Amino acid sequence: MTGAGSGMGASAARQAAGSGWRVALSGRRKDALETVAEQIAADGGEALVVPADVTDPDQVGGAHQTIVDRWGRIDGLVLSAGLNNPRRAWADQDMADFAKIIDTNLTAVARVIDASLPQLRAAGHGVVVVISSYAGWQFNPGSGIAYGASKTALSSIVVSLNKQEAENGIRACHLCPGDVATDFLQMRPVVPDQAAQDRMLTADDIGRAVGFVLESPPYVRVDELVISPVSQH
């Protein structure tokens, strides 16, 4: 689980652990990961804290090796790490920020998948859930140039994985949440007020959706799943 320290990643981790998965928690903030691990342990689950920045190839490689050394296998990935910036229009965006968003939202997803493919193939039933965005399913001008481009490209990542690795039992899902009331809203140019947030999805709604994909039988592939609040425009 990348981005497992908070929000949708943390909820997905708790959901998976509650269904019997051993969960490796990855993210940049060790203290946040440890809090999630403690919650999982308190509920009778098993979690391994593996701090890593997904934009750093060496850290991804080290985290991967730690998981394999500990458990000997990787059966699934949930890729939740994401980034955006309040400056989202051509008129005010910064190309350095653009590159960081692309690296986090797109390149890092490919990096983690690439590192994990040998174990996923060996499992024979590997499952990958890429937590993308409503903006990755339908154009949303408010999401930002870099964010929208990176999330749209994740669809191609998932399709290519399904087309090329199905013979190895690997199945991937492009999960596209609409508005979700998490700390990620702080990256918007104007943070929605509490009334607006009350109409949004919760992180646990997305956690349950991830759980549905993870728990589907090995012969079932959920290619794309869009989940949005009724108020989504």
C-alpha positions as CSV (number, residue, x, y, z in Angstrom):
1,M,0.0,0.0,0.0
2,T,1.5,3.3,-1.1
3,G,0.2,6.5,0.4
4,A,-0.9,4.4,3.4
5,G,-0.3,7.0,6.1
6,S,-3.6,8.8,5.7
7,G,-6.8,9.2,3.7
8,M,-7.8,6.7,1.1
9,G,-4.6,4.7,1.5
10,A,-5.0,4.3,5.2
11,S,-8.6,3.3,4.9
12,A,-7.8,0.8,2.1
13,A,-5.1,-0.7,4.3
14,R,-7.4,-1.2,7.3
15,Q,-10.1,-2.7,5.0
16,A,-7.6,-5.1,3.5
17,A,-6.2,-6.1,6.9
18,G,-9.7,-6.7,8.2
19,S,-10.2,-9.2,5.3
20,G,-7.1,-11.1,6.2
21,W,-4.4,-9.5,4.1
22,R,-1.0,-8.9,5.6
23,V,-0.4,-5.3,4.7
24,A,2.9,-3.5,4.0
25,L,2.3,0.2,4.7
26,S,4.4,2.6,2.7
27,G,4.7,6.4,2.7
28,R,7.0,9.2,3.6
29,R,5.8,9.8,7.2
30,K,6.8,7.0,9.4
31,D,4.8,8.2,12.4
32,A,1.6,8.3,10.4
33,L,2.3,4.7,9.1
34,E,2.9,3.5,12.6
35,T,-0.4,4.9,13.7
36,V,-2.2,3.0,11.0
37,A,-0.2,-0.1,11.9
38,E,-1.3,0.2,15.5
39,Q,-4.9,0.5,14.4
40,I,-4.6,-2.6,12.3
41,A,-2.9,-4.6,15.1
42,A,-5.6,-3.5,17.6
43,D,-8.2,-5.0,15.2
44,G,-6.2,-8.3,15.0
45,G,-4.5,-7.7,11.7
46,E,-0.9,-7.7,10.6
47,A,1.0,-4.7,9.2
48,L,4.5,-4.0,8.3
49,V,5.7,-0.4,8.3
50,V,8.0,0.3,5.3
51,P,8.7,4.0,4.9
52,A,9.5,5.1,1.4
53,D,9.2,8.0,-1.0
54,V,7.8,6.5,-4.2
55,T,9.6,9.1,-6.3
56,D,13.0,7.7,-5.1
57,P,13.9,4.5,-7.0
58,D,16.4,3.4,-4.3
59,Q,13.8,3.8,-1.6
60,V,11.2,1.9,-3.7
61,G,13.8,-0.9,-4.3
62,G,14.6,-1.0,-0.6
63,A,11.0,-1.2,0.5
64,H,10.3,-3.9,-2.0
65,Q,13.2,-6.0,-0.7
66,T,12.1,-5.5,2.9
67,I,8.7,-6.9,2.1
68,V,10.0,-9.8,0.2
69,D,12.6,-10.6,3.0
70,R,9.8,-10.5,5.6
71,W,7.0,-12.3,3.8
72,G,8.6,-13.9,0.8
73,R,5.8,-12.8,-1.6
74,I,3.7,-9.9,-2.9
75,D,0.2,-10.8,-3.9
76,G,-1.2,-7.4,-4.5
77,L,-0.6,-3.6,-4.7
78,V,-2.7,-0.7,-3.8
79,L,-1.2,2.5,-5.2
80,S,-2.6,5.5,-3.4
81,A,0.2,8.1,-3.2
82,G,-0.7,11.3,-5.0
83,L,0.2,15.0,-5.3
84,N,-1.4,18.1,-6.7
85,N,-0.8,21.9,-6.4
86,P,-3.1,24.9,-6.0
87,R,-1.6,26.4,-9.1
88,R,-3.5,24.5,-11.8
89,A,-3.8,26.7,-14.9
90,W,-1.4,27.4,-17.8
91,A,-1.4,31.0,-16.6
92,D,0.1,30.2,-13.2
93,Q,1.6,26.7,-13.1
94,D,5.2,26.1,-12.4
95,M,7.1,23.4,-14.5
96,A,9.0,22.2,-11.5
97,D,5.8,21.5,-9.7
98,F,4.4,19.9,-12.9
99,A,7.3,17.5,-13.0
100,K,6.8,16.6,-9.3
101,I,3.1,15.8,-9.9
102,I,3.8,13.7,-12.9
103,D,6.6,11.8,-11.0
104,T,4.4,11.1,-8.0
105,N,1.1,10.3,-9.8
106,L,2.4,8.5,-12.8
107,T,6.0,7.6,-12.9
108,A,6.0,6.3,-9.3
109,V,3.0,4.0,-10.1
110,A,4.9,2.5,-13.0
111,R,8.0,2.2,-10.8
112,V,6.3,0.3,-8.0
113,I,4.5,-2.0,-10.4
114,D,7.7,-2.8,-12.3
115,A,9.5,-3.6,-9.1
116,S,6.7,-5.9,-8.0
117,L,5.9,-7.8,-11.2
118,P,8.2,-10.8,-10.5
119,Q,6.3,-11.5,-7.3
120,L,2.9,-10.8,-8.8
121,R,3.6,-13.2,-11.7
122,A,4.8,-15.8,-9.2
123,A,1.6,-15.5,-7.2
124,G,-0.4,-16.4,-10.3
125,H,-3.3,-14.3,-9.0
126,G,-1.7,-10.9,-8.5
127,V,-4.1,-7.9,-8.2
128,V,-3.2,-4.2,-8.6
129,V,-5.5,-1.3,-7.6
130,V,-4.4,2.0,-8.9
131,I,-6.3,4.8,-7.1
132,S,-6.6,7.4,-9.7
133,S,-9.2,10.1,-9.9
134,Y,-12.5,11.1,-11.4
135,A,-10.3,13.4,-13.5
136,G,-8.6,10.2,-14.8
137,W,-12.0,9.0,-16.1
138,Q,-13.6,12.3,-17.3
139,F,-11.9,15.6,-18.1
140,N,-12.2,18.0,-15.2
141,P,-10.7,21.5,-15.8
142,G,-10.5,22.3,-12.1
143,S,-8.1,19.4,-11.4
144,G,-5.1,21.0,-13.0
145,I,-3.0,20.5,-16.1
146,A,-0.4,18.1,-14.6
147,Y,-2.8,16.3,-12.3
148,G,-5.4,15.6,-15.0
149,A,-2.7,14.5,-17.5
150,S,-1.1,12.2,-14.9
151,K,-4.4,10.6,-13.8
152,T,-5.6,10.1,-17.4
153,A,-2.4,8.3,-18.2
154,L,-3.0,5.8,-15.4
155,S,-5.8,4.4,-17.5
156,S,-3.2,3.4,-20.1
157,I,-1.0,1.9,-17.4
158,V,-3.8,-0.3,-16.2
159,V,-5.0,-1.4,-19.6
160,S,-1.5,-2.3,-20.7
161,L,-1.0,-4.3,-17.5
162,N,-4.2,-6.2,-18.1
163,K,-3.5,-6.8,-21.8
164,Q,0.0,-8.0,-21.3
165,E,0.0,-9.8,-17.9
166,A,-3.4,-11.5,-17.9
167,E,-1.7,-14.8,-19.0
168,N,0.2,-14.5,-15.7
169,G,-3.0,-14.1,-13.7
170,I,-2.5,-10.5,-13.0
171,R,-5.5,-8.2,-13.0
172,A,-5.5,-4.4,-12.5
173,C,-8.2,-1.9,-11.7
174,H,-8.2,1.8,-12.5
175,L,-10.2,3.1,-9.5
176,C,-11.5,6.7,-10.1
177,P,-12.9,8.4,-7.0
178,G,-14.9,11.6,-7.3
179,D,-14.8,14.2,-4.5
180,V,-13.5,12.7,-1.3
181,A,-13.3,14.6,2.0
182,T,-9.7,14.0,3.0
183,D,-6.7,16.2,3.7
184,F,-5.9,16.2,0.0
185,L,-8.5,19.0,-0.3
186,Q,-6.0,21.3,1.2
187,M,-4.2,21.2,-2.1
188,R,-7.1,23.0,-3.9
189,P,-6.9,26.7,-4.8
190,V,-10.1,27.2,-2.6
191,V,-10.7,24.6,0.1
192,P,-14.3,23.5,0.2
193,D,-16.2,24.5,3.2
194,Q,-17.7,22.0,5.7
195,A,-21.1,21.9,4.1
196,A,-19.5,20.9,0.7
197,Q,-17.3,18.3,2.4
198,D,-20.3,16.8,4.1
199,R,-21.7,16.0,0.6
200,M,-18.5,14.2,-0.5
201,L,-17.4,10.6,-0.2
202,T,-15.4,9.5,2.8
203,A,-12.0,7.8,2.7
204,D,-13.8,4.7,4.1
205,D,-16.1,4.7,1.0
206,I,-13.0,4.3,-1.1
207,G,-11.5,1.7,1.3
208,R,-14.5,-0.5,0.8
209,A,-14.3,-0.1,-3.0
210,V,-10.7,-1.2,-2.8
211,G,-11.7,-4.1,-0.6
212,F,-14.3,-5.2,-3.2
213,V,-11.6,-5.4,-5.9
214,L,-9.1,-7.1,-3.7
215,E,-11.6,-9.7,-2.6
216,S,-13.0,-10.5,-6.0
217,P,-12.3,-14.1,-7.1
218,P,-9.1,-14.5,-9.2
219,Y,-11.1,-15.0,-12.4
220,V,-12.8,-11.6,-11.9
221,R,-11.1,-8.4,-13.2
222,V,-12.5,-5.0,-12.4
223,D,-10.9,-3.0,-15.2
224,E,-12.2,0.3,-14.1
225,L,-14.4,1.5,-11.2
226,V,-15.8,5.0,-10.9
227,I,-17.3,6.0,-7.6
228,S,-18.6,9.5,-6.9
229,P,-20.9,11.4,-4.6
230,V,-24.4,12.2,-5.9
231,S,-23.3,15.9,-5.8
232,Q,-20.4,15.4,-8.2
233,H,-20.5,17.7,-11.2
